[in-house]
Amino acid sequence: MKYKILNTDNIIKYLKSIENIKKYFGEDNLIAKEIGDGNLNFVFLVLSCDDSSKALIVKQAVPYIRCLGEEYLLKKERMTYEIRSLRIFGTISPDFITKLYFTCESMSVLVMQYLDNHTILRGSMIDKIKYNKFSDHISTYLSKVLFHTSSLYLSSEQKNELQDKFNGNNEMCKLTEDYVFTFAFMQHPSNDTANIKNNPLANKIFDDTKFKEKVLQLKYIFMNSTDCLLHGDLHTGSIMLNTNETYIIDSEFAFVGPFGFDIGALLANLTSAYIHHTIVSKDEEYKKWILKTIYDILTMFKNKFLQLWQQTKDSALITDGFVDNTTLKNYKNSFIQNIIRQSVGFAGCEMIRRIFGAAGVDEIRGIKDKNSKDKAEILVFDIGRKFVIEYNDINSPEDIISTITKCESLTKNIT
Amino acid sequence: MKYKILNTDNIIKYLKSIENIKKYFGEDNLIAKEIGDGNLNFVFLVLSCDDSSKALIVKQAVPYIRCLGEEYLLKKERMTYEIRSLRIFGTISPDFITKLYFTCESMSVLVMQYLDNHTILRGSMIDKIKYNKFSDHISTYLSKVLFHTSSLYLSSEQKNELQDKFNGNNEMCKLTEDYVFTFAFMQHPSNDTANIKNNPLANKIFDDTKFKEKVLQLKYIFMNSTDCLLHGDLHTGSIMLNTNETYIIDSEFAFVGPFGFDIGALLANLTSAYIHHTIVSKDEEYKKWILKTIYDILTMFKNKFLQLWQQTKDSALITDGFVDNTTLKNYKNSFIQNIIRQSVGFAGCEMIRRIFGAAGVDEIRGIKDKNSKDKAEILVFDIGRKFVIEYNDINSPEDIISTITKCESLTKNIT
């Protein structure tokens, strides 16, 4: 179908022309509301007027960045990669991906399950809600997806097909290269200039050559590794959940890249939530829950990933019989340790870029009291910087937790 | 044009239908001889009967492995990647790539300059010929091609386009994964079974877990890095030269992969030539020339690569102004050191797989005297194994030379 932009006037007619959607809603009368508060796309909630239990989400990409306006061009084909990645994630790990009712690459549109009693993790963490199944869910999702899209599981041919499907998503990768690894660490018009002016932290970052050398290493890894299929933007705003369910959404940044990138984004944003509560709510119990969540996610990820590997005898990398089990075990352990290290490095970049870069996070940039915000930023800086500078020596979930708490006590002593 | 297999009967008519070839030969009468001794493809020499100065080479891929027969399927599209890579290499480094007169991806055919007074480097090194411009030529070729096809030079978009062009060559990459990194190090029917039987070295290799763990690391790097465009099979049989000119041929394995792979293949084959003369000719002067050649290639590669980098202010990786010059210099030096290390690891795999794997090299497998061949294989094994096991600590051309000569003296003392 030829591309046209959907709106509340034409969307019902469009949906009624789609067999699978007709099957879902039957002959019901429908209404559509635009509910998107996302930066990039249009999102509609479509409801049945006759049966309040029926509702779907329609998401469409437009050929520009929605929140900036039509002159900020961004190819609508990003939706192609969201569609493709959701199909793959959903096949590998169906519990954590919304049900898809319809997708169309040429219309850059997808129609999916409406999550009506789930909240965005970022907000719920500011509100101190504990989701106790989250660590188990997200570690299952990460271990399954990362493992099953890598050459530790796929054949060479399958891996190659996967790369072919996502190689075209370079425009979104370029955004990450610029906004996660570059602009936020130098003078750049896209930065949060109000915050940079007269801010000693800004000069510290911009002149921190030791930090920047490591950032270049990590950016290089981001650009030149093809380990597995990634979500590409797995912060706490890309996760919707409730007590029993967890869903991963918004995967338009999906690409084949380094193992540690999604874990790193998650680690960064959980750590930012921890810092928020260190400075703002000072709720020691909730802070403890966050640290435990970080620890559990990483430990469970490690174990689940190794378990999946244990069940796989033949892959693009390892031919059955090539090497004895003890050697293989050593190899796998050092492999997973590298993933942890790399995640820590990526997490550090993601944390620090959120201080001065174009896109902040609510739990830090949203702190209203100037003094508290400054303190929070110092702690983000200290932990993030340590993550980046020492990522090659931070080898385990234990190391990560102790890096966070050590920085916290040092900062407490100074301020 | 629809694909058809060329032979000495139909090739002249085919060539006469091509504008550019007609322009070259005019109305001359032509004859064609099949001259290919390659493993994969058909190669014809086409000569003018009227003007002996006019001759061209026609190379065509068939949908099977020529030397094994029609039942050994191998997609003829490998020629597509040879054509594409030669065009890119020829643009970046024209002095070392044969002139192309015609290429056709659908016919899997290319017509190129005939190298009438050049020899294959492998044979000329067995014959102890010194080509004194070779180090300078090949280091120029390698530094230019590797640098200019990497994200140290290209923009993200250009790099992505490049990957798109070569991602499809996975069938050839799979051959490398199997034959360079896997089968030769385990019991496998494709191996040189006559040589394996009752050979203590074979058991040593097959049981060498320390070696295999490193091989897995290197194979993983081979499969999951997208540093730059590589020739993919740069052994001494892929180089034709004379006193003044050097040409790189046969790039059907071209792919976007790790920086060290081509340098490693070259290092491996030069070292094998050194071992040949250590055991067979014992010509100390020629041996010295080989070591000097290895040293010069690596040193010049390093310097030329850094010089090209020095001239590049903006690339996918580095935004001008991101970091000060001193930091950048450190970063670049450690970057190039990593390339050297990686090359050493790849060289070790390539050397050892040539002992027992399907494809041997003349300078080792071709040694007639059984006793000498055994001795040569021991030295290949010792140096290759050290290259693989210690690649992360072999940091410089000096380290490489001393690794070779130390292994040589140790083996001399034992045998």
Interface residues (C-beta under 8 A of the other chain):
Chain A: S151 S156 E157 K159 N160 Q163 D164 N167 G168 N170 C173 K174 E177 T182 F183 F185 M186 Q187 T209 K210 K212 E213 L216 Q217 K219 Y220 M223 N224 S225 T226 D227 A316 L317 I318 T319 G321 F322 V323 D324 T326 T327 N330 Y331
Chain B: S151 S156 E157 K159 N160 Q163 D164 N167 G168 N170 C173 K174 E177 T182 F183 F185 M186 Q187 T209 K210 K212 E213 L216 Q217 K219 Y220 M223 N224 S225 T226 D227 A316 L317 I318 T319 G321 F322 V323 D324 T326 T327 N330 Y331
